[in-house]
Amino acid sequence: MQSHFTTLDLIILGAYFVAILGVGYGFRTKSSSVEGFTAANRSLPGWLTGLSILGTYVSSISFLALPGKAFATDWNSFVFSLSLPLATLVAIRWFLPFYRNSSSVSAYEHLEERFGVWARSYTSACYLLTQLARMGTVMYLMALPLNVLLGWDIRLIIIATGVSVTAYTFLGGLVAVIWTDAIQTIILILGALVCGAIMVFSLPGGFGELFPVAAENDKFSLGSYGLELGESTFWVVLVYGLVINLQNFGIDQNYVQRYVASSSDKEARKSLWVGGATYLPVSAIFFFLGTSLFAYYQAFPDLLPTAYQDPANADKVFPWFIVSALPAGLTGLLIAAVFAAAMSTVSTSLNSSSTIILNDYYKRFVNRSADDRTGMRFLHGTTVVWGILGTVIALAMTEVKSALDAWWSLAGIFGGGTLGLFLLGMISHRAKNAAAITGVTAGVLLIVWMTFSSKAEFLPNGLQSPFHNYLIIVFGTATILIVGGLVSLLLGKKPNAN
């Protein structure tokens, strides 16, 4: 396979890494305290944290896997994005004021006050497990372009990337993470637009050729509008997207930490509008890239290696286009942008995970009176350990055929219905500890059954889950709310008027 990665591309890629690490190094003094490292001293403007929220969405998962999905199938996964405006409205109306009125930087501390220490430990543990899956997937997809480009061992690329991003996070703290997120988000979007334009205008018939080819192969389909619950229909993906996005805005430390880092309530609201509402058109760009890729390689089939024509390798088609079809210089910039954005996403997970481990475990169970110096040493040590664990998960991902499917499945499993517990605490003032424990137990049992029964061949068909995997977190959340609400009605007393 021949790529067009030139010396100029290599220089641009190297300069990009130096610049990103330089940003981290430049903000090291602002991250020398626990407050600076975990909350950016609560001083950032809304547009900046908003672009960072958008950057958290637009990771290498969006940049590579979404075009891969649209190339191999259709726009069914785009329905996930259609739920974002509603989820953003809910977050601004209810979730944001809740966290802004709290002085805690942890998203889970209030659950201890509401239901006891077990609730805080349960949700924070689910969050940490989800972040490991997320870091692994993002680093795996970040390694794909170089694997396609140079034929290097993908495992060695992942290890080198894991070491680099851990060092960058160690230096920069939250303020550097947010600034690099914002910068890379702009560059990624511009890069995607340039790639799309090159694909379309390279077609013999331009736009006039793209749409008939896509329509003939049903590439713009959003999926079936039927009510089947065992398939990835429009409605199944929509309700899945709504629950996942409410979980992101309501109980995800990555987002809650940005609410806290904003300089005022007004700036925090602005950050949600910038980050939440703009992902809908941005994700449409990435799906359009996948459809354009399909039309491009329909017009020029000899340019796509046989190995990448297999739908199982759809994630690698866009990286191949970047390294084989773009002009010198632009290829290096696109590869650097994919790397830098993915590294910023991983660094967000590293920073937020370290924050949770410090606040919800070390200060809660080990050393309540830890001073700032001790806290900083612990944050730095945790960042290194978590970076190693994320790298190991990324190495395991090399055996998974579709990284996006794996990520969504893992997110559903590790999410564990935490949104259900959070909503139960917000909605039902009657709900106490017993109701919460009963609801969570029922929800987790349902999640375990839906996750594993369909893979257990020894079970009779009647005992296997007939539902699509996207519904695992939906039904898990609903079960916690319904069971917890019923138990609170049976056991609870009317709340004190005060």
Salt bridges, closest charged atoms under 4 A:
GLU35 OE2 - ARG42 NE 2.60
GLU109 OE1 - ARG120 NH2 3.98
GLU112 OE1 - ARG120 NH1 2.72
GLU112 OE2 - ARG364 NH2 2.78
ASP153 OD2 - ARG155 NH2 2.79
ASP181 OD2 - ARG258 NH2 3.02
ASP265 OD1 - ARG100 NE 2.82
GLU267 OE2 - LYS270 NZ 3.37
ASP360 OD1 - ARG120 NH2 2.91
ASP405 OD1 - LYS69 NZ 2.85
